[in-house]
Amino acid sequence: MEQFNYFNYFTEIEEYFWRKRGAHVLVSPLDWAIVETWQKAGIPLEAVLKGIDRAFESYQRSRRAQAGRPLKSLVYCVDAVLDAAAEAKEAAAGSGPEAGTRKHADLFSATEIRAYFERNADQLRHATDQARAENATLAAQFEQTARLLAERASAVEAEAALDPEDLERWLTVLEEKLSVALTAAASEPMMVDIRRELDRSLAPYRRKMTAEQLSLLERQYIQKRLFEKFGLPRLSLFYLT
């Protein structure tokens, strides 16, 4: 396997999970949030795939598998992925300073990134128009983010060398500001609905996860659903792929 490709992370995991299941099924919002927690934790792609392999091997020995019930969620893979990540970290510790470094050269062209920023800016402007009548503060946050993306889009092709990692850090800051604004603006019924969805999805797995894992997963899930409900694009370069 090639070294961890930072920006193919989501797609690689999703497709690998499909192949292991033997069926092309939609990855649920909960599964997507789980992948985001692995990405935020910096778990290498190779460790995730190794953990998924182990989880499927373990599941095949379970009563549910013997009864013909397929493994439906990445939640079942969490422990195995974390174990594989710990092993990868130990191995990298003895491999010198280059171990685990990420290669970003030529991942995206300036044209692709510019188009991506412009597309997201357009979607944010549309969300601004939708929000202006009900929440002027939120609309102002959307408008400011759209303006910053548009300005950066205009400057992208003039940059001598693109640094995807630096761009990703900047986009993360923008997303975090939006997330805070959305949480403050969301109505109580909306937040209750999202919490209800989350609790229903997590119910079969809560006892298998640590408090830290659950806390991080809950934050990622709520952020994802708020962006969807307010019609906002995710800004990370992961979504460009």
MODELLER restraints for C-alpha pairs under 7 A, 6 or more apart:
rsr = mdl.restraints
at = mdl.atoms
rsr.add(forms.Gaussian(group=physical.xy_distance, feature=features.Distance(at['CA:4:A'], at['CA:44:A']), mean=5.83, stdev=0.5))
rsr.add(forms.Gaussian(group=physical.xy_distance, feature=features.Distance(at['CA:4:A'], at['CA:45:A']), mean=5.41, stdev=0.5))
rsr.add(forms.Gaussian(group=physical.xy_distance, feature=features.Distance(at['CA:4:A'], at['CA:46:A']), mean=6.59, stdev=0.5))
rsr.add(forms.Gaussian(group=physical.xy_distance, feature=features.Distance(at['CA:4:A'], at['CA:102:A']), mean=6.59, stdev=0.5))
rsr.add(forms.Gaussian(group=physical.xy_distance, feature=features.Distance(at['CA:5:A'], at['CA:102:A']), mean=6.90, stdev=0.5))
rsr.add(forms.Gaussian(group=physical.xy_distance, feature=features.Distance(at['CA:5:A'], at['CA:103:A']), mean=6.97, stdev=0.5))
rsr.add(forms.Gaussian(group=physical.xy_distance, feature=features.Distance(at['CA:6:A'], at['CA:102:A']), mean=6.84, stdev=0.5))
rsr.add(forms.Gaussian(group=physical.xy_distance, feature=features.Distance(at['CA:7:A'], at['CA:237:A']), mean=6.73, stdev=0.5))
rsr.add(forms.Gaussian(group=physical.xy_distance, feature=features.Distance(at['CA:7:A'], at['CA:238:A']), mean=5.05, stdev=0.5))
rsr.add(forms.Gaussian(group=physical.xy_distance, feature=features.Distance(at['CA:7:A'], at['CA:241:A']), mean=7.00, stdev=0.5))
rsr.add(forms.Gaussian(group=physical.xy_distance, feature=features.Distance(at['CA:8:A'], at['CA:238:A']), mean=6.83, stdev=0.5))
rsr.add(forms.Gaussian(group=physical.xy_distance, feature=features.Distance(at['CA:8:A'], at['CA:241:A']), mean=6.59, stdev=0.5))
rsr.add(forms.Gaussian(group=physical.xy_distance, feature=features.Distance(at['CA:9:A'], at['CA:45:A']), mean=6.31, stdev=0.5))
rsr.add(forms.Gaussian(group=physical.xy_distance, feature=features.Distance(at['CA:10:A'], at['CA:35:A']), mean=6.76, stdev=0.5))
rsr.add(forms.Gaussian(group=physical.xy_distance, feature=features.Distance(at['CA:13:A'], at['CA:49:A']), mean=6.92, stdev=0.5))
rsr.add(forms.Gaussian(group=physical.xy_distance, feature=features.Distance(at['CA:18:A'], at['CA:24:A']), mean=5.31, stdev=0.5))
rsr.add(forms.Gaussian(group=physical.xy_distance, feature=features.Distance(at['CA:18:A'], at['CA:25:A']), mean=6.60, stdev=0.5))
rsr.add(forms.Gaussian(group=physical.xy_distance, feature=features.Distance(at['CA:29:A'], at['CA:221:A']), mean=6.94, stdev=0.5))
rsr.add(forms.Gaussian(group=physical.xy_distance, feature=features.Distance(at['CA:30:A'], at['CA:201:A']), mean=6.89, stdev=0.5))
rsr.add(forms.Gaussian(group=physical.xy_distance, feature=features.Distance(at['CA:30:A'], at['CA:221:A']), mean=6.34, stdev=0.5))
rsr.add(forms.Gaussian(group=physical.xy_distance, feature=features.Distance(at['CA:31:A'], at['CA:73:A']), mean=6.40, stdev=0.5))
rsr.add(forms.Gaussian(group=physical.xy_distance, feature=features.Distance(at['CA:31:A'], at['CA:74:A']), mean=5.61, stdev=0.5))
rsr.add(forms.Gaussian(group=physical.xy_distance, feature=features.Distance(at['CA:31:A'], at['CA:75:A']), mean=6.97, stdev=0.5))
rsr.add(forms.Gaussian(group=physical.xy_distance, feature=features.Distance(at['CA:33:A'], at['CA:217:A']), mean=6.14, stdev=0.5))
rsr.add(forms.Gaussian(group=physical.xy_distance, feature=features.Distance(at['CA:33:A'], at['CA:220:A']), mean=5.27, stdev=0.5))
rsr.add(forms.Gaussian(group=physical.xy_distance, feature=features.Distance(at['CA:33:A'], at['CA:221:A']), mean=5.03, stdev=0.5))
rsr.add(forms.Gaussian(group=physical.xy_distance, feature=features.Distance(at['CA:34:A'], at['CA:217:A']), mean=6.04, stdev=0.5))
rsr.add(forms.Gaussian(group=physical.xy_distance, feature=features.Distance(at['CA:36:A'], at['CA:220:A']), mean=6.78, stdev=0.5))
rsr.add(forms.Gaussian(group=physical.xy_distance, feature=features.Distance(at['CA:37:A'], at['CA:216:A']), mean=6.49, stdev=0.5))
rsr.add(forms.Gaussian(group=physical.xy_distance, feature=features.Distance(at['CA:37:A'], at['CA:217:A']), mean=6.16, stdev=0.5))
rsr.add(forms.Gaussian(group=physical.xy_distance, feature=features.Distance(at['CA:37:A'], at['CA:220:A']), mean=6.86, stdev=0.5))
rsr.add(forms.Gaussian(group=physical.xy_distance, feature=features.Distance(at['CA:43:A'], at['CA:85:A']), mean=5.95, stdev=0.5))
rsr.add(forms.Gaussian(group=physical.xy_distance, feature=features.Distance(at['CA:47:A'], at['CA:81:A']), mean=6.35, stdev=0.5))
rsr.add(forms.Gaussian(group=physical.xy_distance, feature=features.Distance(at['CA:47:A'], at['CA:84:A']), mean=5.12, stdev=0.5))
rsr.add(forms.Gaussian(group=physical.xy_distance, feature=features.Distance(at['CA:47:A'], at['CA:85:A']), mean=5.15, stdev=0.5))
rsr.add(forms.Gaussian(group=physical.xy_distance, feature=features.Distance(at['CA:47:A'], at['CA:88:A']), mean=6.62, stdev=0.5))
rsr.add(forms.Gaussian(group=physical.xy_distance, feature=features.Distance(at['CA:48:A'], at['CA:81:A']), mean=5.11, stdev=0.5))
rsr.add(forms.Gaussian(group=physical.xy_distance, feature=features.Distance(at['CA:50:A'], at['CA:84:A']), mean=6.51, stdev=0.5))
rsr.add(forms.Gaussian(group=physical.xy_distance, feature=features.Distance(at['CA:51:A'], at['CA:77:A']), mean=6.51, stdev=0.5))
rsr.add(forms.Gaussian(group=physical.xy_distance, feature=features.Distance(at['CA:51:A'], at['CA:80:A']), mean=4.55, stdev=0.5))
rsr.add(forms.Gaussian(group=physical.xy_distance, feature=features.Distance(at['CA:51:A'], at['CA:81:A']), mean=3.91, stdev=0.5))
rsr.add(forms.Gaussian(group=physical.xy_distance, feature=features.Distance(at['CA:51:A'], at['CA:84:A']), mean=5.56, stdev=0.5))
rsr.add(forms.Gaussian(group=physical.xy_distance, feature=features.Distance(at['CA:52:A'], at['CA:77:A']), mean=5.57, stdev=0.5))
rsr.add(forms.Gaussian(group=physical.xy_distance, feature=features.Distance(at['CA:52:A'], at['CA:80:A']), mean=6.86, stdev=0.5))
rsr.add(forms.Gaussian(group=physical.xy_distance, feature=features.Distance(at['CA:52:A'], at['CA:81:A']), mean=6.49, stdev=0.5))
rsr.add(forms.Gaussian(group=physical.xy_distance, feature=features.Distance(at['CA:54:A'], at['CA:80:A']), mean=6.33, stdev=0.5))
rsr.add(forms.Gaussian(group=physical.xy_distance, feature=features.Distance(at['CA:55:A'], at['CA:76:A']), mean=6.86, stdev=0.5))
rsr.add(forms.Gaussian(group=physical.xy_distance, feature=features.Distance(at['CA:55:A'], at['CA:77:A']), mean=5.18, stdev=0.5))
rsr.add(forms.Gaussian(group=physical.xy_distance, feature=features.Distance(at['CA:55:A'], at['CA:80:A']), mean=5.86, stdev=0.5))
rsr.add(forms.Gaussian(group=physical.xy_distance, feature=features.Distance(at['CA:59:A'], at['CA:65:A']), mean=6.33, stdev=0.5))
rsr.add(forms.Gaussian(group=physical.xy_distance, feature=features.Distance(at['CA:75:A'], at['CA:205:A']), mean=6.88, stdev=0.5))
rsr.add(forms.Gaussian(group=physical.xy_distance, feature=features.Distance(at['CA:92:A'], at['CA:99:A']), mean=5.37, stdev=0.5))
rsr.add(forms.Gaussian(group=physical.xy_distance, feature=features.Distance(at['CA:92:A'], at['CA:100:A']), mean=6.61, stdev=0.5))
rsr.add(forms.Gaussian(group=physical.xy_distance, feature=features.Distance(at['CA:104:A'], at['CA:164:A']), mean=6.64, stdev=0.5))
rsr.add(forms.Gaussian(group=physical.xy_distance, feature=features.Distance(at['CA:110:A'], at['CA:156:A']), mean=6.07, stdev=0.5))
rsr.add(forms.Gaussian(group=physical.xy_distance, feature=features.Distance(at['CA:110:A'], at['CA:157:A']), mean=5.36, stdev=0.5))
rsr.add(forms.Gaussian(group=physical.xy_distance, feature=features.Distance(at['CA:111:A'], at['CA:157:A']), mean=6.99, stdev=0.5))
rsr.add(forms.Gaussian(group=physical.xy_distance, feature=features.Distance(at['CA:114:A'], at['CA:153:A']), mean=4.60, stdev=0.5))
rsr.add(forms.Gaussian(group=physical.xy_distance, feature=features.Distance(at['CA:114:A'], at['CA:156:A']), mean=6.23, stdev=0.5))
rsr.add(forms.Gaussian(group=physical.xy_distance, feature=features.Distance(at['CA:116:A'], at['CA:240:A']), mean=6.65, stdev=0.5))
rsr.add(forms.Gaussian(group=physical.xy_distance, feature=features.Distance(at['CA:117:A'], at['CA:149:A']), mean=5.59, stdev=0.5))
rsr.add(forms.Gaussian(group=physical.xy_distance, feature=features.Distance(at['CA:117:A'], at['CA:150:A']), mean=6.54, stdev=0.5))
rsr.add(forms.Gaussian(group=physical.xy_distance, feature=features.Distance(at['CA:117:A'], at['CA:153:A']), mean=5.66, stdev=0.5))
rsr.add(forms.Gaussian(group=physical.xy_distance, feature=features.Distance(at['CA:118:A'], at['CA:149:A']), mean=6.89, stdev=0.5))
rsr.add(forms.Gaussian(group=physical.xy_distance, feature=features.Distance(at['CA:118:A'], at['CA:150:A']), mean=5.78, stdev=0.5))
rsr.add(forms.Gaussian(group=physical.xy_distance, feature=features.Distance(at['CA:118:A'], at['CA:153:A']), mean=6.33, stdev=0.5))
rsr.add(forms.Gaussian(group=physical.xy_distance, feature=features.Distance(at['CA:120:A'], at['CA:233:A']), mean=5.97, stdev=0.5))
rsr.add(forms.Gaussian(group=physical.xy_distance, feature=features.Distance(at['CA:121:A'], at['CA:146:A']), mean=4.28, stdev=0.5))
rsr.add(forms.Gaussian(group=physical.xy_distance, feature=features.Distance(at['CA:121:A'], at['CA:149:A']), mean=5.85, stdev=0.5))
rsr.add(forms.Gaussian(group=physical.xy_distance, feature=features.Distance(at['CA:121:A'], at['CA:150:A']), mean=6.07, stdev=0.5))
rsr.add(forms.Gaussian(group=physical.xy_distance, feature=features.Distance(at['CA:123:A'], at['CA:232:A']), mean=6.66, stdev=0.5))
rsr.add(forms.Gaussian(group=physical.xy_distance, feature=features.Distance(at['CA:123:A'], at['CA:233:A']), mean=6.73, stdev=0.5))
rsr.add(forms.Gaussian(group=physical.xy_distance, feature=features.Distance(at['CA:124:A'], at['CA:142:A']), mean=5.75, stdev=0.5))
rsr.add(forms.Gaussian(group=physical.xy_distance, feature=features.Distance(at['CA:124:A'], at['CA:143:A']), mean=6.81, stdev=0.5))
rsr.add(forms.Gaussian(group=physical.xy_distance, feature=features.Distance(at['CA:124:A'], at['CA:146:A']), mean=5.58, stdev=0.5))
rsr.add(forms.Gaussian(group=physical.xy_distance, feature=features.Distance(at['CA:124:A'], at['CA:232:A']), mean=6.12, stdev=0.5))
rsr.add(forms.Gaussian(group=physical.xy_distance, feature=features.Distance(at['CA:125:A'], at['CA:142:A']), mean=6.93, stdev=0.5))
rsr.add(forms.Gaussian(group=physical.xy_distance, feature=features.Distance(at['CA:125:A'], at['CA:143:A']), mean=6.08, stdev=0.5))
rsr.add(forms.Gaussian(group=physical.xy_distance, feature=features.Distance(at['CA:125:A'], at['CA:146:A']), mean=6.28, stdev=0.5))
rsr.add(forms.Gaussian(group=physical.xy_distance, feature=features.Distance(at['CA:127:A'], at['CA:231:A']), mean=6.19, stdev=0.5))
rsr.add(forms.Gaussian(group=physical.xy_distance, feature=features.Distance(at['CA:127:A'], at['CA:232:A']), mean=6.68, stdev=0.5))
rsr.add(forms.Gaussian(group=physical.xy_distance, feature=features.Distance(at['CA:128:A'], at['CA:139:A']), mean=4.68, stdev=0.5))
rsr.add(forms.Gaussian(group=physical.xy_distance, feature=features.Distance(at['CA:128:A'], at['CA:142:A']), mean=5.58, stdev=0.5))
rsr.add(forms.Gaussian(group=physical.xy_distance, feature=features.Distance(at['CA:128:A'], at['CA:143:A']), mean=5.96, stdev=0.5))
rsr.add(forms.Gaussian(group=physical.xy_distance, feature=features.Distance(at['CA:131:A'], at['CA:138:A']), mean=6.87, stdev=0.5))
rsr.add(forms.Gaussian(group=physical.xy_distance, feature=features.Distance(at['CA:131:A'], at['CA:139:A']), mean=5.30, stdev=0.5))
rsr.add(forms.Gaussian(group=physical.xy_distance, feature=features.Distance(at['CA:132:A'], at['CA:139:A']), mean=5.09, stdev=0.5))
rsr.add(forms.Gaussian(group=physical.xy_distance, feature=features.Distance(at['CA:138:A'], at['CA:181:A']), mean=6.44, stdev=0.5))
rsr.add(forms.Gaussian(group=physical.xy_distance, feature=features.Distance(at['CA:145:A'], at['CA:174:A']), mean=6.91, stdev=0.5))
rsr.add(forms.Gaussian(group=physical.xy_distance, feature=features.Distance(at['CA:168:A'], at['CA:236:A']), mean=6.20, stdev=0.5))
rsr.add(forms.Gaussian(group=physical.xy_distance, feature=features.Distance(at['CA:168:A'], at['CA:237:A']), mean=6.40, stdev=0.5))
rsr.add(forms.Gaussian(group=physical.xy_distance, feature=features.Distance(at['CA:171:A'], at['CA:235:A']), mean=5.99, stdev=0.5))
rsr.add(forms.Gaussian(group=physical.xy_distance, feature=features.Distance(at['CA:171:A'], at['CA:236:A']), mean=5.86, stdev=0.5))
rsr.add(forms.Gaussian(group=physical.xy_distance, feature=features.Distance(at['CA:172:A'], at['CA:236:A']), mean=6.69, stdev=0.5))
rsr.add(forms.Gaussian(group=physical.xy_distance, feature=features.Distance(at['CA:175:A'], at['CA:235:A']), mean=6.58, stdev=0.5))
rsr.add(forms.Gaussian(group=physical.xy_distance, feature=features.Distance(at['CA:179:A'], at['CA:223:A']), mean=6.24, stdev=0.5))
rsr.add(forms.Gaussian(group=physical.xy_distance, feature=features.Distance(at['CA:182:A'], at['CA:226:A']), mean=6.63, stdev=0.5))
rsr.add(forms.Gaussian(group=physical.xy_distance, feature=features.Distance(at['CA:194:A'], at['CA:222:A']), mean=6.75, stdev=0.5))
rsr.add(forms.Gaussian(group=physical.xy_distance, feature=features.Distance(at['CA:227:A'], at['CA:233:A']), mean=6.84, stdev=0.5))
